Every structure is written in structure tokens, then in C-alpha cells.
Amino acid sequence: MGKQRASSAARQAPAQTMRAPAQTDAPVSNAEMMLLCINSNVNRDETSILKTGHGWLTLHENDSTEGYGLWPDGMISGALQGTRDTDVLKNQEGDGALGAYHYCEEITEAQRDQFEKARKEPAYWWPTHNCSSWASNTFHDVTGVDVDADDEWFMGVESPQELGQNITRLNEQRALEATQ
């Protein structure tokens, strides 16, 4: 099954879907709503390709936020050394907050359960399967929205810069659709 591109004119969000405001620092506070957000702390349009960054997911539920990101062994301050069962870690190095660039989708309980299952599956960091690719693929698997992280300038390897750029584009598209 191919990825559904969010930029496709054919993809229309249901009108009744509640969404987090685009690019705000305000916490998600509606206890009735569950949101899954994809985050990046850098954007290709605003930084060089050499600037490091990070991509991760946040789950907002019952007035709490938990963050999940893919981290290679030894990259976390004070991290356990050696091999872990998975490189998906919870609330590491700012992952528990919305990033400077974030895109959110309201999710159902079934989608939340699907996310919980996916985040517990073993996943390991590798240059071609990094934080951005894990976040992009998992977000797509749960929500059906493809937030592209593939960097055409860097041999197709996913990057936080490309992820941030496409998060910005999706938020601009959402804002445009809301005015129509």
C-alpha cells in the first residue's frame, strides 16, 4: 500500500475534526481530545543541511503529553550504554514537548492503540532509518497522513530539516483550506 500524500488535493480532512492550532507553543488542554503530533526542531528553509536536528512524535491525551523519538545508542545525555530492546525512547532530550515545527492530527482510541503498539515494536537507529524516518513512517501508519522526511538533496535519506520543511507546508495548507 503506497503512502497517501497530504499535499494531494484529493485528501480532505473531515470538517468536524478538531485540530491543534498550527505552530503555537500553547499546550493541548482539551481532555476530550487525543492528538498525535509529528515534530521537528529544524526546517530546511531556515537552516543549512549541516545543522543537526531531531524528529519525534508527541501523544497528547488527558491533559498530558508524552514524547517518543528514535535515538541511537550513546546519543542521549546520561543514556544507558549498550544495547536496548529498542531505540524508541520516551521523553528524552525535549521529546516530551511540541517542537518548533509540529503538525497534529486528532486520533481515535483505536489509532492511539495502534500507536502504542507501534512505539513498542523494536526499532533501531541507522543512518537510513533515523529519528525522522521513524517519526514520519509511524505518523503515516497511524493517521494516514504522509509528512515527508525524504531529503532529495541528501540521497533520499530522511532528515529533520526536510521533516520541518514539510510540517510547515502542511500547516500552511491547513490554514489555506480553513479560509476557503
N, C-alpha and C positions, 0 to 999 in steps of 0.2 A: 504494500500500500504506500503510495507516494505521499510526501508531505503536502499539506494544504498551505498555500502561501497567503498570509494575512493581507498582503497588498493587492490581492486579486479583487477586482470589482465585484466578482460573484459572491465573495464572502461578506455577509451582512450579519452583524450581531443582533440577537433578538432585542427588540425595543425595550422590553421590560427588564433587561439585565442591568443590575446596579454595578457601578464601576468605581474604583478609587479615582480621585482626581489625578490627572496627569501631572507628573513631575512636582509633587508637593512633598514637604517634609512632615506634614501632619500625619500622626499615627492613624491607622484604621481603627475606628472605635465602635462600629456597629456590631454589637454582639450577635445579631441575627445573620450576619453575612460572613461567608468564608471566601477569602481571596487567596489565590496563588499568584505571586508576583515574580517576574524574572528581573534580575538586577545586574547592573554593571557600574563600576566606578570610573570608567573612562569612555570616551567617544572619539571615533576616528576623525570626525570633523574638527575636533578641538585639541587633539594630541598627536604626537608623532607615533609611527608604527613601533618605535623602540621603547615607548613608555610602557612599563608593566601595568597590569591591571588584574581584575578579578571579576568573574561572573558567578552568580549564585541565585538560589530561589528562596523566597520567604513565604511562609504559610501564616496567614492572619486569620485567627479563629478565637471566638470568645474573649475578645479584648486582649489577646496575647499574640505575640509574633515569635516565630521560630525560624531560624535561617539554616540553610543546608547548602554546602558547597563541596566541590571535589578538590581535595588538596593532596599533593604528593607527599610522601614520607619526608619528614625533616623540614618542611616549609612553614610550619606553624610555630610561633613563639611558644616554647615550653611544651611542644608536642611530644607524644610518646615516640620513642625511637623504635625502629624495627618495623616489622610487617603487621599491618592491621587486617581485619577481615574485609574491610572496605576503606576506600579513601573518601567516601562521603561522610563529612563531619558536620556536627550540629553546633551552631552559634560560635564559630571560630572567627577571630580577627574581624569583627564587624558584620559577619554574615547574618546576625540577628536583627538587622535594621534594613530599611529600604536604602537602596543605593542612590547615588546622584542621578542615575538613569534607571528608571523602572517602568514596567508595563504590567498591569494587573488584570486578571480575569476572575470573575466570580465563579466559584465552583460548587458543585453539589456534594452531598455526603459520599456518594459513590465515587466521584472524582477524587475527593480527599482520601478515601480508602485506597484508590488506585495510586495516588501519590505516595501514601505511606508505604505501600508495598514496593513501589519503585525505588524509593530512597533507601530501603533496607536491603535491596539486592546488591551483591558485591559489584563494585565499580572501582576501577583503578586508574590513576592519573598516568597519562603518557602524552608526549608532545602532540600526537594526533587525536587524543581523547582527553581533553583538558577540562578545566572548570567551565569554560564557555560552551563546549560541545555537550557536556553533561547537562548543564542548565537548559540549553536550547532543546535538546532531544527529550528530556524529561518533561519540560513545559509543553512541548508539542504532543507528547504521548498522553498527557492528562487533559489538556484543554483543546487540542486540535489546532492550535494557532502556532504557526512556524515563525519564530523570531530568529531570523537567520544570523548565524555567527560565522559563517564561512567567509574567510578573508581572501578575495581574489588576488590581492597583491602579495599574499604570503603563501603561495602554493596551495590555496584552498584549506589551510589549517585554520580552525576556528580561533578567534581571538576576542578578548574582552572589548577591544576598540571597535571591532565590527559589530559585536553584540550591542554595545552602547549606541552606535550609529543607527542600527535598525530599531532599537527601542524608541529612540527619538522619532524616527519616521512613523512608526506605528501610533505613537501618541499624537503626532501632527495629523495623521489620517483620521484618528478617532475624533479629534477636535473639529476637523473639517466636516465629518459626517454628522456631528452633533448640531452643526449650524445649518445643515440642509434640510 
